[in-house]
Amino acid sequence: MPTQDAVIPLDRVPYFQSDLRRIAITAGLMFVLLILGSIALRGLLQA
Protein backbone atom coordinates (compact mmCIF):
# COMPACT_ATOMS: atom_id res chain seq x y z
CA MET A 1 0.00 0.00 0.00
CA PRO A 2 1.55 3.36 -1.02
CA THR A 3 2.25 5.75 1.82
CA GLN A 4 2.58 8.81 -0.44
CA ASP A 5 -0.28 11.20 -1.05
CA ALA A 6 -2.00 10.64 -4.40
CA VAL A 7 -2.91 14.34 -4.76
CA ILE A 8 -1.20 16.25 -7.57
CA PRO A 9 0.31 19.49 -6.23
CA LEU A 10 -1.39 22.36 -8.04
CA ASP A 11 1.76 24.45 -8.25
CA ARG A 12 3.28 21.78 -10.52
CA VAL A 13 0.32 21.76 -12.93
CA PRO A 14 0.97 24.37 -15.64
CA TYR A 15 -1.70 26.95 -16.41
CA PHE A 16 -4.09 25.59 -13.77
CA GLN A 17 -4.61 28.83 -11.88
CA SER A 18 -4.79 30.99 -15.02
CA ASP A 19 -7.33 28.59 -16.55
CA LEU A 20 -9.36 28.61 -13.34
CA ARG A 21 -9.31 32.42 -13.33
CA ARG A 22 -10.41 32.49 -16.99
CA ILE A 23 -13.29 30.10 -16.27
CA ALA A 24 -14.42 32.23 -13.32
CA ILE A 25 -14.32 35.43 -15.40
CA THR A 26 -16.26 33.76 -18.22
CA ALA A 27 -18.88 32.45 -15.78
CA GLY A 28 -19.26 35.90 -14.26
CA LEU A 29 -19.69 37.53 -17.68
CA MET A 30 -22.28 34.93 -18.66
CA PHE A 31 -24.19 35.62 -15.44
CA VAL A 32 -24.15 39.38 -16.12
CA LEU A 33 -25.32 38.78 -19.70
CA LEU A 34 -28.18 36.60 -18.45
CA ILE A 35 -29.33 39.34 -16.07
CA LEU A 36 -29.02 42.09 -18.68
CA GLY A 37 -30.83 39.96 -21.27
CA SER A 38 -33.69 39.22 -18.92
CA ILE A 39 -34.06 42.92 -18.09
CA ALA A 40 -34.00 43.83 -21.79
CA LEU A 41 -36.56 41.16 -22.64
CA ARG A 42 -38.84 42.27 -19.82
CA GLY A 43 -38.66 45.84 -21.14
CA LEU A 44 -39.40 44.74 -24.71
CA LEU A 45 -42.33 42.56 -23.69
CA GLN A 46 -43.94 45.29 -21.59
CA ALA A 47 -43.70 47.89 -24.39
Secondary structure as the mmCIF struct_conf table of DSSP 4:
data_model
#
loop_
_struct_conf.conf_type_id
_struct_conf.id
_struct_conf.beg_label_comp_id
_struct_conf.beg_label_asym_id
_struct_conf.beg_label_seq_id
_struct_conf.end_label_comp_id
_struct_conf.end_label_asym_id
_struct_conf.end_label_seq_id
BEND BEND1 GLN A 4 GLN A 4
HELX_LH_PP_P HELX_LH_PP_P1 VAL A 7 PRO A 9
HELX_RH_3T_P HELX_RH_3T_P1 LEU A 10 ARG A 12
BEND BEND2 VAL A 13 VAL A 13
TURN_TY1_P TURN_TY1_P1 PRO A 14 TYR A 15
HELX_RH_AL_P HELX_RH_AL_P1 PHE A 16 GLN A 46
#
